[in-house]
Amino acid sequence: MNTLAPSAQHLARALLQEPLPRRWRTSRASARARGLAPVLGADADLLEAAAWLHDIGYAPGLATTGLHQLDGARYLRDAQHAGAMLCRLVAHHSCAIIEAGECGLADVLSSEFDPAPDALASVLTCCDMTTSPDGQPVPVEQRLAEIQDRYSSGHLVSRSIQLATPMILRAVEQVHQRAARTTQLRGSEADRCPAWLCVA
């Protein structure tokens, strides 16, 4: 039974919808995770919950270090007593260790939260990096370009994204391949693969 995702949606809405409506819309990356349920199997509920919660570290009152991945994971651990794997996914989502290095928090992030397994982390990265700030599905290249456009060239987020781009592209491609293999194994027609994941 799925139990994490509905609670995660409620929490993300409470933290983000009014003060940061655009961040609330990006939590719709959960729809990508939901579409990958056949690929994720028993981890589907966990990944959907992480997708709902990945940006809560931007919320007022939670943003203390300036690294939203760390702030969000700390809140989940300390205030919500969330499971370790959910905290690890939020803490390290979308190559957070690179941004942490840029702002001098890599040792702190690594000491408090172990990275999630690649098989899980790549899915959350894919969901995050194929969802626009308005909550719409977009190609990963468009999402990366949008982040670069939103921040100045010298901004730490812009620098971090530049450094992380090869890893982000690799993560998205890995998820594409897993989705394609799962579709083949299930003997499904191509249109049963989520449209935003199907590879031409």
Contacts in CASP RR format, 6 or more apart in sequence:
PFRMAT RR
TARGET T0000
AUTHOR 0000-0000-0000
METHOD contacts of the structure
MODEL  1
MNTLAPSAQHLARALLQEPLPRRWRTSRASARARGLAPVLGADADLLEAA
AWLHDIGYAPGLATTGLHQLDGARYLRDAQHAGAMLCRLVAHHSCAIIEA
GECGLADVLSSEFDPAPDALASVLTCCDMTTSPDGQPVPVEQRLAEIQDR
YSSGHLVSRSIQLATPMILRAVEQVHQRAARTTQLRGSEADRCPAWLCVA
2 44 0 8 1.000
2 45 0 8 1.000
2 48 0 8 1.000
3 45 0 8 1.000
4 45 0 8 1.000
4 46 0 8 1.000
4 48 0 8 1.000
4 49 0 8 1.000
4 86 0 8 1.000
5 30 0 8 1.000
5 34 0 8 1.000
5 45 0 8 1.000
5 48 0 8 1.000
5 49 0 8 1.000
5 52 0 8 1.000
7 49 0 8 1.000
8 30 0 8 1.000
8 48 0 8 1.000
8 49 0 8 1.000
8 50 0 8 1.000
8 52 0 8 1.000
8 53 0 8 1.000
9 27 0 8 1.000
9 30 0 8 1.000
9 52 0 8 1.000
11 52 0 8 1.000
11 53 0 8 1.000
11 56 0 8 1.000
11 80 0 8 1.000
12 24 0 8 1.000
12 27 0 8 1.000
12 52 0 8 1.000
12 53 0 8 1.000
12 55 0 8 1.000
12 56 0 8 1.000
13 24 0 8 1.000
15 56 0 8 1.000
15 59 0 8 1.000
15 62 0 8 1.000
16 23 0 8 1.000
16 24 0 8 1.000
16 27 0 8 1.000
16 55 0 8 1.000
16 56 0 8 1.000
16 58 0 8 1.000
16 59 0 8 1.000
17 24 0 8 1.000
19 59 0 8 1.000
19 60 0 8 1.000
20 58 0 8 1.000
20 59 0 8 1.000
20 60 0 8 1.000
22 133 0 8 1.000
22 134 0 8 1.000
23 55 0 8 1.000
23 58 0 8 1.000
23 59 0 8 1.000
25 133 0 8 1.000
25 134 0 8 1.000
25 135 0 8 1.000
26 55 0 8 1.000
26 128 0 8 1.000
26 131 0 8 1.000
26 132 0 8 1.000
26 133 0 8 1.000
26 135 0 8 1.000
27 51 0 8 1.000
27 52 0 8 1.000
27 53 0 8 1.000
27 54 0 8 1.000
27 55 0 8 1.000
28 131 0 8 1.000
28 135 0 8 1.000
29 51 0 8 1.000
29 52 0 8 1.000
29 54 0 8 1.000
29 124 0 8 1.000
29 127 0 8 1.000
29 128 0 8 1.000
29 130 0 8 1.000
29 131 0 8 1.000
29 135 0 8 1.000
30 48 0 8 1.000
30 51 0 8 1.000
30 52 0 8 1.000
30 127 0 8 1.000
31 131 0 8 1.000
31 137 0 8 1.000
32 51 0 8 1.000
32 126 0 8 1.000
32 127 0 8 1.000
32 130 0 8 1.000
32 131 0 8 1.000
32 137 0 8 1.000
32 194 0 8 1.000
32 196 0 8 1.000
33 40 0 8 1.000
33 44 0 8 1.000
33 47 0 8 1.000
33 48 0 8 1.000
33 50 0 8 1.000
33 51 0 8 1.000
33 123 0 8 1.000
33 124 0 8 1.000
33 127 0 8 1.000
34 44 0 8 1.000
34 48 0 8 1.000
35 194 0 8 1.000
36 44 0 8 1.000
36 47 0 8 1.000
36 123 0 8 1.000
36 127 0 8 1.000
36 175 0 8 1.000
36 179 0 8 1.000
36 194 0 8 1.000
36 197 0 8 1.000
37 44 0 8 1.000
37 48 0 8 1.000
38 182 0 8 1.000
38 183 0 8 1.000
38 186 0 8 1.000
39 123 0 8 1.000
39 175 0 8 1.000
39 178 0 8 1.000
39 179 0 8 1.000
39 182 0 8 1.000
40 47 0 8 1.000
40 123 0 8 1.000
43 120 0 8 1.000
46 85 0 8 1.000
46 86 0 8 1.000
46 89 0 8 1.000
46 120 0 8 1.000
47 89 0 8 1.000
47 120 0 8 1.000
47 123 0 8 1.000
47 124 0 8 1.000
47 127 0 8 1.000
49 86 0 8 1.000
50 86 0 8 1.000
50 89 0 8 1.000
50 90 0 8 1.000
50 93 0 8 1.000
50 124 0 8 1.000
51 124 0 8 1.000
51 127 0 8 1.000
51 128 0 8 1.000
53 72 0 8 1.000
53 76 0 8 1.000
53 86 0 8 1.000
53 90 0 8 1.000
54 69 0 8 1.000
54 89 0 8 1.000
54 90 0 8 1.000
54 93 0 8 1.000
54 94 0 8 1.000
54 124 0 8 1.000
54 128 0 8 1.000
55 68 0 8 1.000
56 62 0 8 1.000
56 68 0 8 1.000
56 72 0 8 1.000
56 75 0 8 1.000
56 76 0 8 1.000
56 90 0 8 1.000
57 63 0 8 1.000
57 68 0 8 1.000
57 69 0 8 1.000
57 71 0 8 1.000
57 72 0 8 1.000
57 75 0 8 1.000
58 68 0 8 1.000
58 71 0 8 1.000
62 71 0 8 1.000
62 72 0 8 1.000
62 75 0 8 1.000
63 71 0 8 1.000
64 71 0 8 1.000
65 71 0 8 1.000
65 105 0 8 1.000
65 108 0 8 1.000
66 103 0 8 1.000
67 96 0 8 1.000
67 99 0 8 1.000
67 100 0 8 1.000
67 103 0 8 1.000
67 105 0 8 1.000
67 109 0 8 1.000
69 90 0 8 1.000
69 91 0 8 1.000
69 92 0 8 1.000
69 93 0 8 1.000
69 94 0 8 1.000
69 96 0 8 1.000
69 99 0 8 1.000
69 100 0 8 1.000
69 109 0 8 1.000
70 91 0 8 1.000
70 96 0 8 1.000
70 100 0 8 1.000
70 105 0 8 1.000
70 108 0 8 1.000
70 109 0 8 1.000
70 112 0 8 1.000
70 113 0 8 1.000
72 90 0 8 1.000
72 91 0 8 1.000
73 87 0 8 1.000
73 88 0 8 1.000
73 90 0 8 1.000
73 91 0 8 1.000
73 112 0 8 1.000
73 113 0 8 1.000
74 112 0 8 1.000
76 82 0 8 1.000
76 83 0 8 1.000
76 86 0 8 1.000
76 87 0 8 1.000
76 90 0 8 1.000
77 83 0 8 1.000
77 84 0 8 1.000
77 87 0 8 1.000
85 116 0 8 1.000
85 120 0 8 1.000
87 113 0 8 1.000
88 113 0 8 1.000
88 114 0 8 1.000
88 115 0 8 1.000
88 116 0 8 1.000
89 116 0 8 1.000
89 120 0 8 1.000
89 121 0 8 1.000
89 124 0 8 1.000
91 109 0 8 1.000
91 112 0 8 1.000
91 113 0 8 1.000
92 109 0 8 1.000
92 113 0 8 1.000
92 115 0 8 1.000
92 116 0 8 1.000
92 121 0 8 1.000
93 121 0 8 1.000
93 124 0 8 1.000
93 125 0 8 1.000
93 128 0 8 1.000
94 124 0 8 1.000
94 125 0 8 1.000
94 128 0 8 1.000
94 129 0 8 1.000
94 164 0 8 1.000
94 168 0 8 1.000
95 125 0 8 1.000
95 160 0 8 1.000
95 164 0 8 1.000
95 167 0 8 1.000
95 168 0 8 1.000
96 109 0 8 1.000
97 106 0 8 1.000
97 109 0 8 1.000
97 110 0 8 1.000
97 115 0 8 1.000
98 160 0 8 1.000
98 163 0 8 1.000
98 164 0 8 1.000
98 167 0 8 1.000
99 156 0 8 1.000
99 157 0 8 1.000
99 160 0 8 1.000
99 164 0 8 1.000
100 106 0 8 1.000
100 108 0 8 1.000
100 109 0 8 1.000
100 110 0 8 1.000
102 156 0 8 1.000
102 159 0 8 1.000
102 160 0 8 1.000
102 163 0 8 1.000
103 156 0 8 1.000
115 121 0 8 1.000
116 124 0 8 1.000
118 174 0 8 1.000
121 171 0 8 1.000
122 170 0 8 1.000
122 171 0 8 1.000
122 172 0 8 1.000
122 174 0 8 1.000
122 175 0 8 1.000
123 175 0 8 1.000
125 168 0 8 1.000
125 171 0 8 1.000
125 172 0 8 1.000
126 140 0 8 1.000
126 171 0 8 1.000
126 172 0 8 1.000
126 174 0 8 1.000
126 175 0 8 1.000
129 140 0 8 1.000
129 143 0 8 1.000
129 144 0 8 1.000
129 168 0 8 1.000
129 171 0 8 1.000
129 172 0 8 1.000
130 137 0 8 1.000
130 138 0 8 1.000
130 139 0 8 1.000
130 140 0 8 1.000
130 143 0 8 1.000
130 172 0 8 1.000
130 196 0 8 1.000
131 137 0 8 1.000
131 138 0 8 1.000
131 143 0 8 1.000
132 138 0 8 1.000
132 142 0 8 1.000
132 143 0 8 1.000
132 146 0 8 1.000
133 146 0 8 1.000
133 150 0 8 1.000
137 196 0 8 1.000
138 146 0 8 1.000
140 168 0 8 1.000
140 169 0 8 1.000
140 172 0 8 1.000
144 161 0 8 1.000
144 165 0 8 1.000
144 168 0 8 1.000
147 157 0 8 1.000
147 158 0 8 1.000
147 161 0 8 1.000
148 158 0 8 1.000
148 161 0 8 1.000
148 162 0 8 1.000
151 157 0 8 1.000
151 158 0 8 1.000
152 158 0 8 1.000
161 168 0 8 1.000
175 197 0 8 1.000
176 197 0 8 1.000
176 199 0 8 1.000
177 199 0 8 1.000
179 193 0 8 1.000
179 194 0 8 1.000
179 197 0 8 1.000
179 198 0 8 1.000
180 193 0 8 1.000
180 197 0 8 1.000
180 198 0 8 1.000
180 199 0 8 1.000
183 190 0 8 1.000
183 192 0 8 1.000
183 193 0 8 1.000
186 192 0 8 1.000
190 198 0 8 1.000
END
